[in-house]
């Protein structure tokens, strides 16, 4: 089982029991607002998704837990893991409970997963995207060092409607430049 640790967090591969948390979080409008997921996911849908993800070598699903009690507080979904091209996408990252937001845990989790991607998985390129109107995500991703690549028109669907997504990426050299200039 893959486990990453940072100052305040443990990020571990998701286990079946985490589907209960995912269902609770993904029924909240403040979680789903800026993701290409339909509102009000059911437990059955998320269990099916969990099983499907575990069968696909190009997908990894993680649960963000808070130290010291390992309380689940969020989710990270990595997709398009291409070990031949050394690239992957951070498809979803969120802190599920409002009480744990705006405390820096999302940024800490993102920095930790980038370390895992570039150092452990030896990725050359990591992409992430966000809804065109999600200014908080745009600010955070740029702060961490992602570069804008452009607007992907009608690149996702939300409740049956197409949405534009802003594509961003980080290269291995940019990651290493960023961590050596801290």
Helices and strands as residue ranges (DSSP letters): E 3-5, E 9-13, H 18-25, H 29-32, H 43-54, E 60-66, E 71-82, E 87-95, G 98-100, H 105-115, I 116-120, E 125-131, H 135-144, E 147-158, E 161-171, H 172-180
